[in-house]
């Protein structure tokens, strides 16, 4: 499913605001979109569910270790939505 930029930005903004449950639901609804799947991976990393996070990273073109700070990674996701 190809998500719209507005949907992706809303989901990332929820994550940045610390609204983990709402951001997770949004990422799940947009599953299959590479950016949404990246967000899904980061959310599980933040949650501490590293095995699940690694599963989602295997589905996308980013690596688990690519970003040391989840907030910086959320910023990168948001920036990718603005392109």
Rosetta blueprint (number, residue, H / E / L):
1 X L
2 X L
3 X L
4 X L
5 X H
6 X H
7 X H
8 X H
9 X H
10 X H
11 X H
12 X H
13 X H
14 X H
15 X H
16 X H
17 X L
18 X L
19 X L
20 X H
21 X H
22 X H
23 X H
24 X H
25 X H
26 X H
27 X H
28 X H
29 X H
30 X L
31 X L
32 X L
33 X L
34 X H
35 X H
36 X H
37 X H
38 X H
39 X H
40 X H
41 X H
42 X H
43 X H
44 X H
45 X H
46 X H
47 X H
48 X L
49 X L
50 X H
51 X H
52 X H
53 X H
54 X H
55 X H
56 X H
57 X H
58 X H
59 X L
60 X L
61 X L
62 X L
63 X L
64 X H
65 X H
66 X H
67 X L
68 X L
69 X L
70 X H
71 X H
72 X H
73 X H
74 X H
75 X H
76 X H
77 X H
78 X H
79 X H
80 X H
81 X H
82 X L
83 X L
